[in-house]
Amino acid sequence: MSEPSICHSCGMPMDTRELHGGGIEDNPYCVYCTDARGHLKSREEVRAGMIQFYMDVMDKSRAEAEQVVDATMAEMPAWKEG
């Protein structure tokens, strides 16, 4: 079995077609970083969603979540160029 794809926007593993944006298996972005058609959301939308995830699911403070998210996004192919 092959390794799951990793979202090029947030780094989330995508091991099923449903986790790929728009349900499109070769989409490099996950369902959380894309709109219903599989198009990448804006950097601001993705950042806000990731911060909320880290606060709600990972129990981080807003400051901790922002630090983790900004560091993660800086390394992602979707956001490396500005």
N, CA, C and O of each residue as an XYZ file, in Angstrom:
328
protein
N       0.843     -1.182      0.000
C       0.000      0.000      0.000
C       0.886      1.242      0.000
O       1.911      1.281      0.682
N       0.492      2.245     -0.760
C       1.302      3.455     -0.856
C       1.034      4.378      0.326
O       0.014      4.267      1.005
N       1.972      5.290      0.554
C       1.843      6.274      1.629
C       0.713      7.243      1.279
O       0.480      7.529      0.105
N       0.007      7.749      2.301
C      -1.046      8.736      1.993
C      -0.434     10.023      1.455
O       0.698     10.374      1.786
N      -1.190     10.711      0.630
C      -0.779     12.032      0.164
C      -0.833     12.983      1.351
O      -1.572     12.754      2.309
N      -0.054     14.036      1.281
C      -0.054     15.069      2.309
C      -0.558     16.360      1.669
O      -0.103     16.733      0.588
N      -1.489     17.041      2.325
C      -2.006     18.303      1.803
C      -0.870     19.309      1.666
O      -0.112     19.530      2.610
N      -0.756     19.910      0.502
C       0.296     20.883      0.226
C       0.016     22.247      0.845
O       0.809     23.176      0.697
N      -1.117     22.364      1.540
C      -1.482     23.615      2.189
C      -1.323     23.544      3.710
O      -0.813     24.478      4.329
N      -1.766     22.423      4.312
C      -1.737     22.311      5.780
C      -0.925     21.144      6.311
O      -0.600     21.106      7.498
N      -0.590     20.183      5.444
C       0.196     19.036      5.877
C      -0.605     17.846      6.358
O      -0.023     16.853      6.794
N      -1.925     17.917      6.291
C      -2.764     16.814      6.760
C      -2.625     15.605      5.841
O      -2.630     15.758      4.620
N      -2.500     14.392      6.417
C      -2.507     13.183      5.579
C      -3.875     13.000      4.925
O      -4.913     13.217      5.550
N      -3.855     12.601      3.669
C      -5.108     12.370      2.938
C      -5.087     10.933      2.434
O      -4.589     10.662      1.342
N      -5.627     10.015      3.227
C      -5.547      8.607      2.864
C      -6.795      8.058      2.192
O      -6.853      6.875      1.857
N      -7.790      8.909      1.992
C      -8.970      8.512      1.221
C      -9.291      9.615      0.215
O      -8.918     10.773      0.398
N      -9.984      9.232     -0.841
C     -10.350     10.204     -1.875
C     -11.196     11.334     -1.291
O     -11.083     12.482     -1.722
N     -12.041     11.010     -0.311
C     -12.932     12.000      0.288
C     -12.179     13.102      1.032
O     -12.715     14.193      1.222
N     -10.961     12.832      1.448
C     -10.166     13.847      2.149
C      -9.482     14.821      1.196
O      -9.002     15.872      1.622
N      -9.433     14.483     -0.085
C      -8.877     15.376     -1.100
C      -9.930     16.412     -1.476
O     -11.113     16.088     -1.577
N      -9.511     17.642     -1.680
C     -10.424     18.709     -2.054
C     -11.301     18.348     -3.228
O     -10.809     17.885     -4.257
N     -12.604     18.557     -3.085
C     -13.550     18.255     -4.149
C     -13.717     16.770     -4.419
O     -14.372     16.389     -5.389
N     -13.126     15.910     -3.563
C     -13.173     14.470     -3.799
C     -12.338     14.040     -4.984
O     -12.516     12.943     -5.513
N     -11.420     14.909     -5.404
C     -10.567     14.658     -6.575
C      -9.257     14.061     -6.082
O      -8.456     14.741     -5.440
N      -9.044     12.786     -6.385
C      -7.939     12.038     -5.799
C      -6.559     12.651     -6.036
O      -5.681     12.527     -5.182
N      -6.355     13.302     -7.164
C      -5.029     13.882     -7.419
C      -4.927     15.357     -7.006
O      -3.929     16.014     -7.302
N      -5.956     15.877     -6.324
C      -5.901     17.246     -5.811
C      -4.874     17.283     -4.678
O      -4.983     16.497     -3.737
N      -3.880     18.176     -4.742
C      -2.849     18.210     -3.694
C      -3.300     18.881     -2.402
O      -2.525     18.969     -1.450
N      -4.552     19.359     -2.359
C      -5.064     20.065     -1.188
C      -6.225     19.293     -0.569
O      -7.002     18.650     -1.275
N      -6.337     19.364      0.758
C      -7.372     18.611      1.462
C      -8.725     19.310      1.410
O      -8.843     20.457      0.979
N      -9.722     18.594      1.853
C     -11.094     19.083      1.865
C     -11.243     20.315      2.765
O     -12.122     21.142      2.523
N     -10.412     20.454      3.787
C     -10.508     21.597      4.701
C      -9.861     22.863      4.129
O     -10.219     23.974      4.519
N      -8.928     22.699      3.222
C      -8.223     23.844      2.639
C      -8.815     24.285      1.302
O      -8.314     25.217      0.673
N      -9.881     23.613      0.872
C     -10.476     23.917     -0.427
C     -11.973     24.197     -0.292
O     -12.603     23.884      0.717
N     -12.512     24.799     -1.350
C     -13.961     24.990     -1.412
C     -14.605     23.703     -1.930
O     -13.912     22.710     -2.152
N     -15.907     23.715     -2.121
C     -16.648     22.508     -2.528
C     -16.195     21.956     -3.873
O     -16.351     20.763     -4.135
N     -15.635     22.810     -4.732
C     -15.163     22.360     -6.046
C     -13.702     21.934     -6.043
O     -13.169     21.518     -7.071
N     -13.052     22.038     -4.877
C     -11.670     21.607     -4.776
C     -10.642     22.690     -5.015
O      -9.450     22.398     -5.117
N     -11.081     23.949     -5.107
C     -10.151     25.061     -5.309
C      -9.595     25.531     -3.974
O     -10.334     25.642     -2.996
N      -8.321     25.801     -3.930
C      -7.653     26.240     -2.713
C      -8.262     27.537     -2.195
O      -8.451     28.494     -2.946
N      -8.567     27.552     -0.896
C      -9.082     28.768     -0.251
C      -7.937     29.775     -0.116
O      -6.779     29.443     -0.366
N      -8.266     30.989      0.276
C      -7.240     32.011      0.474
C      -6.353     31.650      1.660
O      -6.752     30.893      2.545
N      -5.161     32.195      1.661
C      -4.231     31.975      2.768
C      -4.889     32.348      4.103
O      -4.722     31.636      5.094
N      -5.624     33.445      4.132
C      -6.267     33.907      5.355
C      -7.317     32.909      5.853
O      -7.414     32.644      7.052
N      -8.104     32.359      4.915
C      -9.124     31.375      5.298
C      -8.485     30.100      5.843
O      -8.923     29.563      6.860
N      -7.455     29.624      5.164
C      -6.773     28.412      5.599
C      -6.136     28.635      6.968
O      -6.255     27.790      7.855
N      -5.466     29.764      7.140
C      -4.803     30.074      8.415
C      -5.824     30.113      9.552
O      -5.585     29.546     10.618
N      -6.952     30.774      9.334
C      -7.983     30.874     10.370
C      -8.519     29.494     10.749
O      -8.722     29.207     11.929
N      -8.743     28.650      9.759
C      -9.234     27.297     10.028
C      -8.225     26.456     10.788
O      -8.587     25.707     11.695
N      -6.959     26.582     10.416
C      -5.918     25.833     11.104
C      -5.767     26.307     12.550
O      -5.605     25.489     13.456
N      -5.819     27.602     12.766
C      -5.715     28.139     14.133
C      -6.869     27.614     14.975
O      -6.670     27.198     16.116
N      -8.071     27.632     14.418
C      -9.231     27.126     15.158
C      -9.056     25.651     15.490
O      -9.376     25.230     16.602
N      -8.552     24.855     14.546
C      -8.301     23.428     14.786
C      -7.330     23.237     15.944
O      -7.587     22.435     16.842
N      -6.228     23.961     15.933
C      -5.233     23.803     17.001
C      -5.784     24.225     18.359
O      -5.417     23.640     19.379
N      -6.645     25.215     18.389
C      -7.236     25.633     19.664
C      -8.283     24.616     20.143
O      -8.302     24.258     21.321
N      -9.147     24.155     19.244
C     -10.243     23.262     19.623
C      -9.801     21.814     19.844
O     -10.171     21.192     20.840
N      -9.016     21.288     18.917
C      -8.671     19.870     18.947
C      -7.360     19.604     19.684
O      -7.236     18.613     20.403
N      -6.398     20.481     19.503
C      -5.082     20.265     20.109
C      -4.927     21.022     21.435
O      -3.875     20.947     22.069
N      -5.964     21.745     21.854
C      -6.003     22.457     23.135
C      -4.861     23.462     23.306
O      -4.257     23.560     24.374
N      -4.577     24.209     22.226
C      -3.537     25.247     22.269
C      -4.181     26.602     22.534
O      -5.344     26.822     22.198
N      -3.425     27.499     23.132
C      -3.893     28.880     23.262
C      -3.856     29.516     21.876
O      -3.237     28.972     20.962
N      -4.508     30.653     21.716
C      -4.473     31.331     20.412
C      -3.034     31.638     20.007
O      -2.656     31.410     18.858
N      -2.231     32.150     20.932
C      -0.837     32.503     20.611
C      -0.044     31.266     20.192
O       0.724     31.317     19.231
N      -0.228     30.155     20.910
C       0.477     28.913     20.554
C       0.019     28.418     19.186
O       0.835     28.013     18.359
N      -1.294     28.454     18.954
C      -1.849     27.998     17.680
C      -1.319     28.840     16.525
O      -0.928     28.300     15.489
N      -1.303     30.146     16.696
C      -0.798     31.024     15.634
C       0.660     30.723     15.330
O       1.055     30.706     14.165
N       1.461     30.488     16.351
C       2.881     30.201     16.148
C       3.065     28.894     15.370
O       3.847     28.837     14.421
N       2.340     27.843     15.777
C       2.448     26.550     15.096
C       1.968     26.664     13.651
O       2.623     26.171     12.733
N       0.834     27.311     13.457
C       0.255     27.435     12.116
C       1.167     28.245     11.196
O       1.391     27.854     10.051
N       1.686     29.352     11.676
C       2.557     30.174     10.835
C       3.827     29.412     10.449
O       4.291     29.518      9.314
N       4.386     28.649     11.381
C       5.583     27.852     11.075
C       5.256     26.741     10.076
O       6.027     26.482      9.152
N       4.119     26.096     10.265
C       3.717     25.021      9.358
C       3.460     25.554      7.954
O       3.958     25.002      6.973
N       2.682     26.627      7.862
C       2.346     27.176      6.551
C       3.581     27.663      5.802
O       3.627     27.583      4.575
N       4.563     28.157      6.508
C       5.791     28.644      5.869
C       6.533     27.528      5.142
O       7.312     27.793      4.227
N       6.295     26.283      5.547
C       6.970     25.138      4.930
C       6.140     24.431      3.868
O       6.640     23.541      3.181
N       4.892     24.814      3.730
C       3.999     24.136      2.791
C       4.167     24.674      1.370
O       4.274     25.885      1.176
N       4.190     23.782      0.377
C       4.368     24.226     -1.018
C       3.377     25.300     -1.465
O       3.740     26.181     -2.245
N       2.143     25.243     -0.991
C       1.140     26.225     -1.416
C       1.483     27.643     -0.965
O       1.065     28.610     -1.602
N       2.226     27.774      0.106
C       2.449     29.095      0.714
C       3.910     29.531      0.750
O       4.204     30.636      1.206
N       4.821     28.701      0.289
C       6.254     29.050      0.347
C       6.602     30.295     -0.441
O       7.521     31.021     -0.063
N       5.906     30.556     -1.504
C       6.247     31.683     -2.392
C       5.478     32.943     -2.045
O       4.919     33.579     -2.938
N       5.432     33.323     -0.786
C       4.772     34.570     -0.440
C       3.523     34.345      0.292
O       2.841     35.302      0.659
